[in-house]
Amino acid sequence: MEKQNITLTLPKDVLKRVKVMAAERGISVSALMERLLQDHLARHEGYEQAHQRQSALLTKGFDLGMKGTRTWRREELHER
């Protein structure tokens, strides 16, 4: 995979904590950021796929066994 450098500006305290986290995992800050971003993208893409599936289901509708006809009127359901 071809890689490209970027410039990232972080608050000093955040960078310090990121360096510690990377060191604890035995990887570089770049590798840590790559993993975190890949995880975030995977979750986002999974959410988007789930959203599309659910939207398609709602657009299609559900078979409620009524064969597309109602056997009642609204007024009947709300009689007092």
C-alpha positions, 0 to 999 in steps of 0.5 A: 500500500502506498503511503503519504505523509501528512502534517497533523497538529495536536495539543502537546498534552494529547501528543504526549498521551498518544506517544505513551499509548503507542510505546505501550503497544510497541508501535510508532505514533504513525502506526497507532494513528493508522490503526485508530483511523482504520478502526474508525473508518470500518465502524463508519462504513459498517454503520452506513451499510446497516443504515442502507439495509434498514432504509431499503427495508423501510422503503419496501415495507413489511407484510403484515398479512393484510394483503394490502387492504384494511378491514377497518376504518380509523373511526372504528379504531378510535370509538369511545 
